[in-house]
Amino acid sequence: MAEIPADHPRHDSLVTRHRIEAGVEKGITSKQGLVAQGRGEAFDYLLGEETIPSADDAERAAAAHLLLAEHPVLSVNGNVAALVPGEVVALADVVGADVEVNLFNRTEERMEAIAEHLREHGASDVKGLEADARIPGLDHERAKVDRDGIYDATWCSSRSRTATARRRSRRWGRPNS
């Protein structure tokens, strides 16, 4: 990664982009994940690169749900694994959550690469590799989950969940962030 001066006006954005690029090179993130990160940065830019009050409220609500859940699970995609693997492991430890890899662009190689990357950052048990259950109503690879992970979770947090997936999870009786 090229050295980016700390006083560069887009320092954090460029560091993030380079982490995603490195994730693509390691087989953790997909090329689509790089595009998705750019899309998120565009919205961040439009919002003035500040956290809006409703996002602060949602963050606090998610933290409360994680702490109160009987069986919380943190759902991890390639971008999350590339950007904040240690933070995911630390959060899971603090709130007693399982960590499960769940991908739309799923391949066994990516699943293994992400699980290994999370283990390198301290995760002792990474779920998602068994894929012995399916989320009802989803007709794509993200429907494949571990029965003792996302499938049985009382609350699932995911950075990348689409509105459609969240609605289906609620209908299924599984609240999430």
N, C-alpha and C positions, 0 to 999 in steps of 0.2 A: 504494500500500500504506500502510495506517495505521502510524504510528510506534508501535512496541512497545517499552516500556521494557526495557532490558537485564536489570533485576532481576525482571522478571515471571516467575513460576514456570513458565510454559509458553512462554517466549520462543522457544526453538528450534522447538518444535512449531508455533507460530503463524506464524513466519517461513516455515517449510516449507510450511504450508498456503497462505499468500499467494503463494508462488512457483508452486505448482500452479495456483491460481486464475488467476494471470497467464498461465500456460501455456495454460489453457483459452481465455482471451480472445484469445491470439495464434494459436490453432489448432494448438498443439503437443501439448497434452494433451487427452485426451477426458474427458467427464464421468465415465466409468467409471474413469478414472485417478484422479480426485479421490476417488471411493469407495474405490478400492484403497489409496490413501495413508492414508485414515482407518482402514481395516482394519489396516494395518500399525502405525499409531500405537496402536491398541487393544492389539495384542499387545505392543508395546513397553511400554505402561503396565502391562500385567499382569506383565511380566517385571521390573518395578521400574525401568525406563528405564536399565538397565545392560547392558553387553555381557556375555553369559554366556560361560564358558570355551570351550564348543564352537564358538561363533561366532568367537572369537579364533583358534582353531585352524583353522577353515575359511578365514578371511581369509588366514592365512599360507600355507595349502596352495594357495589360488587364486593368490596372488602367485608362488609357486614355479612353478606350472603356466604362468602367463603368461610368466615369464622363460625357461622351458625349451622352450616350444612353438616349433616351426618356423614355423608360420603362425597366430599368435593373432589372434582377432577379438573386439572388444568390441561386443556387441549392445546397441543403445540403443533404448529406448521413449520415449514422450512425457514420462513423469514424470522419467526420468533426464535427458533433454534440458532440461527446465525447471529441474531442481534443481541439476545439477552439470555443465553443458556444458563449462566450462573445465577442470574436473578430468578429464573423460573424454578430452579432447584431450591434456592433459598426460600422463596415464597411457599413452595410446596412443603418444605420442612416446617415453616412457621405455622401454617394453617392445617397441617396434617392431610394434605391433598395428594392424590395420585397424579402422576404425569403420564399423559398418553399422546403419542404421535398420531395425528389424524390429517390425512392429505387428500386434496381433490385430485392432484396429479400424482397418484400413488404408484410407486414401483417398489418392489422388494429391496432393491439397491438403495433407494432414497430412505425408505423406512429404517433399514439397518444403519445407514450413515448417520441419520439424525439421532437414533437411539444411542449409537456409540459416542457421538458428539456430546449428548447430554450426560452420558456416563463419565466422559472425560472431565465434565464440569461438576461432578459430584452426585449425580443421580444414581441411586442404588437399584431402583426398579423402574423400568420404562415400559409402559404398556402400549398396546396398539399393534404389536407384531403378530399376535395370535389371530386377530380378526375372526373371532368365533361367534360374533353376533352382528346383526344389521339393524340400523336405525330405520324404523318403519317410515315409509313415505319419501325416502331419499333414493333416487335412482342413479347414483353415481358413487365413485370410490369412497367419498367421505362417509358413506353409510356403513362401511366396514369398521367395526369397533371391537374392543375386547369386552366380553360379558362382565368381567369383574372390574371394569374401568368405566368408560363413558356410558355403556349400556345400563349399568346399575347405579350410576351416579345420582345423588340427590340434588346436585348442582354442578354445572359444568361451565367453566370460564373459557372463552375462546376469543382471541383478538380478531380472528378472521371469519367468524360465523356470519353468514349472509342473513338478511332479514327473513328470507324464505326458510332457511334452516332453523332460525330461532322460532318462527311461528309453528313449524312442524314439531319442534321439540316441546313447545308449550302444549300443543294438542296431544302429544304423546304423554304428557304429564311430567316432563323433565325441564324444570326451569334452568335458565342459563343467562349469562351476561350478554 
